[in-house]
Amino acid sequence: MAESAQYEELVRQFSAFGAVKREMNRLMPSDCPSGSAAVLTVLGRDGDMRMSRLAELLSVDMSVTSRHVAHLAERGWIERSPDPADKRSRILRLTPAGRTRLDELFRLTTRLLAERLCDWSDEEVGRLTQLMARLRSSFGDPRTVPRQAPSALEQTTRTPAST
């Protein structure tokens, strides 16, 4: 297990990673803010789904999800159709225009990453990808993982960035 100082440095790096995310968000076209891009990404990756499932996968409130969905539907990037199993619910799906928009967003972000990581080796990029996937896996689904009481380590190693 890593030492307390390593976890403290990791917290600082997470905070600094916010700058990377902000730069990627600035890259998003004005008609497709980061929340809308996240909806397109989830639908592109996971396929058609109910809005409740989308909210779960995005880890956001239904009201936030609903605003993003309305924004995307107004632009013709997704469609909402009645759920055959429950007519009160809607199934969300990407339209061809939505797929095109998602492909554009991936091209933009891929180009930015390629520019910023041009001095990284293929192995380094691959390792970062593996570690980020493992980190996400370690946290699991935040809606289904029960919260545990703070451990003794957590109680003795709080840093300003983690409180």
Disulfide bonds with the S-S distance in Angstrom:
none
